[in-house]
Amino acid sequence: MTTAEVTDRAGALAMFARHKSSLSKVVNVLADGGYTGEPFAAGVKALLGATVEIAKRNELHTFAVMPQRWVVERSFAWLEKCRRLWKNCERKLETSLQFVTLAFLALLLRRY
């Protein structure tokens, strides 16, 4: 999570740089169409040594299940089950980030 003036690509690269040591086994980064472009792919390659795979829609306004996009959409659906995350009313970014972390921890604990 970042503030509004940081683009998604810049935020993702900053996250990769911050957590580089724990992402050493990453070989391929799966992203949606918003992350297209050579600068992002080159940044991921420089930071992690990984390739970037973009999951794009084939045709506009047609429905087709795309396995890679489904993983991301499923994760967002799990987060939306937490009532506290429906609307961001927190004053600090760290608080919002901690609530997302708690939501995923609760999900994992229920499955354990």
Protein Blocks (a to p, Z undefined) as FASTA:
>chain_A
ZZfklcfklmmmmmmmmmmmmmmmpmbdcddfklgcjklmmmmmmmnopacdddddfbgh
iacddfklmmmmmmmmmmmmpmklmpccbfbfklmmmmmmmmmmmmmmmmZZ
